[in-house]
Amino acid sequence: MQFTISNTIIIIFCLQSILFGFLLFLKSGKTNKTPFFLALLLFFYVFIALNVPLQYLLRDYLQAPAGLHLEMLFGIGPATYFYTRSVTDPNYSFRRVDLIHFLPVLLEFVYYRSQYFQESHEWMLKGEAHHSITFYLIVKLLGVISIFVYSGISISILLRFRKWVIQQSSNLDRDGLFWLFGPVLTLSLIWLIWFGLRFTDMFLFNNYYLSDYFYIIFIVIAIISCWLGFQGYIRKPIKIIGFSSAEMNMDKVNSSQTFSELEVITEKCDEVMLQNKLYLQPSLTLKQLSEEAGYPAYQVSKAINAVNKMNFNDYVNLFRLEEFKKRMLADEDRNFTILALALESGFSSKSSFNHVFRKITGETPSAWFKRVQNSKS
């Protein structure tokens, strides 16, 4: 094994990731734990990547045992889960009892510094079977299972959170919403690819292709960790409050109501939307509409879903789109730009407007206007 350029790339990006991790720690506060858990998550991934060149330095350069094994698989799962909890609930508070999730990390840390692990490492170098190697593989397997279990729970929470957000907000920051999912989904995808390659190569090809992808995957981990650390540091936190309480009140959402009762609610919503032009407010929320209509938010949400066959976000954007079309057709002299008219109609940004317009009409605003004008002539 030689200290190749691959090792150098891994070290460079890992050191930068560690720097961003410390900056995230400093950015974290009492009311915003998301940077802290993101930094913790990145540190565990960085340790995995940095472990590769470290083992070379210890074994082949310093002639030292592998006692500084950095890989801590049991930390990735809990860090992923608590990052998810802090993202979906800005007021989430980490309790002392939650430390039990990280107990396996402590046991893993002790194991990797034990004589028993040193024996397994020596037997592996000799290429001979030994019970210490079996135990080492069991520890690794349990670590992998821990990652997939915690990641599965985290992704499930994020999917429910996304569904809830769409029901609450009329103007989504799609880029910001994607970022909330980014670290968990990206790092989970890396694990899925890594273990898919490893198990396929191990059981079908007897590690024949290991050298072709081994360094690549760790370089990718190092680079993505650095990118996530940078993005996490420069981005402003997105606070969307209410998801946790909504999760606890799902029984209200599932309460039984007749379709005719739901129709009455939607008619009232339509009425207040048109009379008060609520859709012109870019930051209109489900709570605001429900207060104007005089119904609980969960009933309004259920009515819109059942009667209109759409979520709150799409419901409000339909009103905005009709408002834009009216303004566009009324502005025959084209005194205003398309973007100006879109913003006056309640859309919060050009990207949001274009996405909604194409989703509903299937064409761009310019193409739609040109087609309407041609139909008149």
C-alpha positions, 0 to 999 in steps of 0.5 A: 500500500502506497501513500497515493494521491487518493490518500492526499485528497482524502486528508485535504477534504477531511481537514476542511470538513473538520474545520467546517464542523468546528464552525458549525459547533460555534454556530450552534446555540441554545435554541438551534441545535441543528448545526451541532448535530450536523457537525456531529454527523459530519465528524463521524463520516470524516472519521470513516474517510480519514481512517483509510490514510491513517491506517497506512501511516500507522502501519506502513510508515510509523510501524505502529499498531492500528490502535487509533482506529477512527471509524465509529459506525455506531455514531452515524445512526444516532447523529442522523436521527437527532439531526433530523429531529432538530431540523423538523423541530427547531425547539427540540431539546436534547435530554440526558436520557437521549445519551443512551443512543450513543452508548454503543459508540462508547463501547465501540471506541473501547473495543477498537482500543483493546488488545482483542481488536489488535489480535483481529487486525494481526490475524487479518494481515496474516490472512488466517481465520480467527475468532477475533476476526469473527467478532470484528465482523459482527461489530461491523455488521451491527454498526451497519444495521444501526445505520440503516435502522436510524436512517430509515426512521429519519427518512420516514420522519422527513417524508412526513415532515415534507407532507406536513409542510406542503399542507401548511405553507402556500409558498415553499422555499423549495431550495431550502426544503431540499437542503433540510433533506440533503444531508440525510438523503445524500449520506444514506445514499452513499451507504446504500451504494457502498454496501451494495458494491461491497456485498456484491463484490464480496459474495459474487466476485470474492473482492476481485473489484475492491481496488476499483472502487475502494478509494473512490467511495472514501474520496466521495465521502470526504468531498461530500462531507466538506460540501455539506459542512460548507453549505450548513455553515453559510445557510441561514436556518429555516425554522418551521414550527409546529410539526411535532405538535401536529404529529401528536394530534393526528387523531384530530386530523383523522376525525370523521366528517361527512363529505357535505360538511367538508364541502361547506368548509371549502366553500367558506374557504373559497369565499374568504380567499376571494373576498379578502384576497388572502392569496396575495399574501406570499406568506399565507399559512393554513393557520391564517386561512383557518382563522379567517374561515372560522374552522380548525386548521386540521378541518380546513386541511382535510376539506381541501384534500378531500373536496379539491383533491389537492394540498393547501399549497396547490389550493392557494396557488390556483387563486394566485395563478388566476390572479396572474392571468387576469393581470396579464390579460389586462396589461395589454400594453405590457407595462409590467414584466411577467415577474412583477405581475407574478409577485403582485399576484402573491408568488414569492419568487420567480422560480416558485412562480415558474414551477407552479405555472408549468405544473398547472398549465403545462406551458411557460407563462410566455407561451401561454400568453402568446397562445391566448393572444393568437386565439383572440386574433 
